[in-house]
Amino acid sequence: MQERSERTRRKLVHAGAEMFHRNGYANATLLDIAAFAGVTKGALYFHFASKDELAEAVQLRGCELLRESVRELRASGGSPLQTLVDLTHWLALNLREEPAIPASFRITKECAGLPALATDFHRIWLAEVCGLLREARDTGELRADGRWESIESLVAAAACGIETLAATGMPYAELQRRVSGLWSLLLPSLVPQGAEREFRIGTPDPDPAPARVGDVRDGDAPDECVDRSSRPVSSGGSA
């Protein structure tokens, strides 16, 4: 009985994420969400007393996925800055693959200031980004002469811009290319001269020759970024 109840709750959170993502918070109705989940409205109210409660659950699911991804990326052994690069690629993918992520961003923007919603996914995303960036600074990955406030503002703006780009509906391959291109420009200004070659700027897929700074060119076609990772790393590549 408990297992079935939990399964129904998960279905409702997923359905809520889909409807909030597609239609926005104001236009998503509990009736539509219950229908999408394949449950009665009474079953929905058994788990969530209001749309606010369901929206909060969707954002909590988004936060759970985000923090889980950070834990997994850390466990892979990458440095804080590489983890941050990989996390932006995770975001680009999951803005397409996991409705709780874009829905959480949309809920945050459309419901700003509502006291019923305690979770602010946008703020939590920024906290993860800035936390990894601070770790990169504290472990010596960033330039010693960099102005911290300017660096933090630049990276935070770039990380938030990924969601804006995804919201335009561009194909994932193009979004992936743009995230890689973003880091190809950012890394040389963030790390000591030449150290940018040590970082993979493409997706964190297991690959014998992942794309690194210099592999992304402004004129490349969007779908080329998928194949580029199989090209040999140029001389002076990873350490």
C-alpha positions in Angstrom: 0.0 0.0 0.0 2.8 2.4 1.0 4.7 1.5 -2.2 1.7 2.2 -4.4 1.1 5.6 -2.6 4.8 6.6 -3.2 4.5 5.5 -6.9 1.4 7.7 -7.3 3.1 10.6 -5.6 6.1 10.3 -8.0 3.7 10.2 -11.0 2.0 13.4 -9.8 5.3 15.2 -9.3 6.4 14.2 -12.8 3.0 15.2 -14.3 3.2 18.5 -12.4 6.7 19.1 -13.8 5.5 18.5 -17.3 2.5 20.8 -17.0 4.3 23.6 -15.3 7.1 23.4 -17.9 4.7 23.3 -20.8 2.0 25.7 -19.7 3.5 27.8 -16.8 2.4 27.9 -13.2 -0.7 30.0 -13.8 -2.1 28.0 -16.7 -1.4 24.5 -15.3 -4.5 23.2 -13.6 -4.8 20.4 -11.1 -7.3 18.7 -13.3 -4.9 18.6 -16.2 -2.1 17.4 -14.0 -4.2 14.6 -12.5 -5.3 13.5 -16.1 -1.7 13.5 -17.3 -0.7 11.4 -14.3 -3.6 9.0 -14.9 -5.1 9.4 -11.4 -8.3 11.0 -10.1 -8.3 14.5 -8.7 -9.2 13.0 -5.3 -5.9 11.0 -5.4 -4.1 14.2 -6.3 -5.6 16.0 -3.3 -4.6 13.1 -1.1 -1.0 13.9 -1.8 -1.1 17.6 -2.4 -3.6 20.0 -0.9 -2.9 22.8 -3.4 -1.1 23.7 -6.6 1.5 25.5 -4.4 2.3 22.3 -2.6 2.8 20.4 -5.9 4.9 23.2 -7.3 7.1 23.0 -4.1 7.4 19.2 -4.6 8.5 19.7 -8.2 11.2 22.2 -7.2 12.4 19.9 -4.4 12.7 17.1 -7.1 14.7 19.5 -9.2 17.0 20.2 -6.3 17.4 16.5 -5.5 18.5 15.8 -9.1 20.9 18.8 -9.1 22.6 17.8 -5.9 22.7 14.2 -6.9 24.5 15.2 -10.1 27.0 17.3 -8.2 27.8 14.3 -5.9 28.3 12.0 -8.9 30.5 14.5 -10.7 32.6 15.0 -7.6 32.9 11.2 -7.2 34.3 10.9 -10.7 37.5 12.6 -9.5 37.4 15.8 -11.5 38.7 19.1 -10.0 36.2 21.7 -8.8 36.4 23.7 -12.0 36.1 20.6 -14.2 33.1 19.6 -12.1 31.6 23.0 -12.8 32.1 22.7 -16.5 30.5 19.2 -16.4 27.6 20.5 -14.3 26.7 23.1 -17.0 26.6 20.3 -19.6 24.4 18.3 -17.2 22.1 21.3 -17.0 21.9 21.6 -20.8 21.0 18.0 -21.2 18.4 17.9 -18.4 16.7 21.0 -19.5 15.7 18.7 -22.4 15.5 15.3 -20.6 14.1 15.9 -17.1 11.0 18.1 -16.9 11.6 18.9 -13.2 14.6 21.0 -14.1 13.0 23.5 -16.6 9.8 23.4 -14.6 11.7 24.4 -11.4 13.3 27.4 -13.2 9.9 28.4 -14.6 8.2 28.1 -11.2 10.9 30.2 -9.6 10.5 33.0 -12.2 6.7 33.0 -12.3 6.1 32.6 -8.5 8.8 34.9 -7.2 7.8 36.3 -3.8 5.0 33.8 -3.1 5.2 32.8 0.6 3.8 29.4 0.0 6.9 28.4 -2.1 9.9 28.0 0.2 12.2 26.6 -2.4 14.0 28.8 -4.9 15.6 26.5 -7.6 17.2 29.4 -9.4 19.0 30.5 -6.2 20.0 26.9 -5.4 21.5 26.5 -8.9 23.5 29.7 -8.5 24.7 28.5 -5.0 26.0 25.2 -6.5 27.8 27.1 -9.3 29.4 29.7 -7.0 30.3 27.0 -4.5 32.3 25.1 -7.0 33.9 28.2 -8.3 35.0 29.2 -4.8 36.5 25.7 -4.4 38.3 26.2 -7.6 39.7 29.5 -6.3 40.7 28.0 -2.9 42.5 25.1 -4.5 44.5 27.4 -6.8 42.8 26.6 -10.1 41.9 30.2 -10.9 44.3 33.1 -11.7 45.8 34.6 -8.6 45.4 38.1 -10.0 41.7 37.8 -10.9 39.1 40.0 -9.3 36.9 37.6 -7.4 33.7 39.6 -7.6 34.0 40.1 -11.4 34.8 36.4 -11.9 31.9 35.2 -9.9 29.5 37.6 -11.7 30.7 36.5 -15.1 30.5 32.8 -14.4 27.1 33.1 -12.6 25.6 35.1 -15.6 26.9 32.5 -18.0 25.6 29.6 -16.0 22.1 31.2 -15.8 22.2 32.0 -19.5 22.2 28.3 -20.4 18.5 28.0 -19.2 17.6 31.1 -21.3 19.2 29.6 -24.4 17.4 26.3 -23.8 14.1 28.1 -23.5 14.4 29.4 -27.1 13.8 25.8 -28.2 17.2 25.4 -30.0 18.2 21.8 -30.7 20.2 20.1 -28.0 23.2 19.6 -30.2 23.4 23.4 -30.8 22.9 24.0 -27.0 25.7 21.6 -26.3 28.0 23.3 -28.8 27.2 26.7 -27.3 28.0 25.5 -23.8 31.3 24.2 -25.0 32.0 27.4 -26.8 31.2 29.4 -23.7 33.9 27.5 -21.8 36.4 27.9 -24.6 36.2 31.6 -24.1 35.8 31.7 -20.3 38.6 29.3 -19.2 41.5 31.2 -20.6 40.4 34.3 -18.6 39.8 32.2 -15.5 42.9 30.0 -15.1 46.7 30.7 -15.3 48.1 31.0 -18.9 48.1 27.6 -20.6 46.2 25.8 -17.9 43.0 25.9 -20.0 44.4 22.9 -22.0 44.0 20.7 -19.0 40.2 21.0 -19.0 37.6 19.2 -21.0 35.0 21.6 -22.3 32.7 19.0 -24.0 30.2 16.7 -22.4 31.5 14.4 -19.7 31.0 11.3 -21.7 33.6 8.5 -21.3 35.7 9.2 -24.4 39.4 8.6 -25.1 39.8 12.1 -26.6 37.3 14.6 -25.2 37.0 18.0 -26.7 39.2 20.7 -25.0 39.8 24.4 -25.3 40.6 25.2 -28.9 38.4 22.4 -30.4 35.3 24.6 -30.6 35.3 27.1 -33.4 32.7 29.9 -34.0 31.9 28.7 -37.5 31.2 25.1 -36.8 27.8 23.6 -37.6 25.7 22.7 -34.5 25.9 19.0 -35.0 29.6 18.9 -35.4 30.1 19.2 -31.7 28.9 15.6 -31.3 31.6 14.2 -33.5 34.4 16.6 -32.5 35.0 14.8 -29.2 36.4 11.8 -31.2 39.1 13.9 -32.7 42.6 13.5 -31.3 43.6 16.1 -28.7 46.1 18.5 -30.3 49.7 18.8 -29.1 49.8 20.6 -25.8 46.5 18.9 -24.8 45.7 17.5 -21.4 48.3 17.2 -18.8 
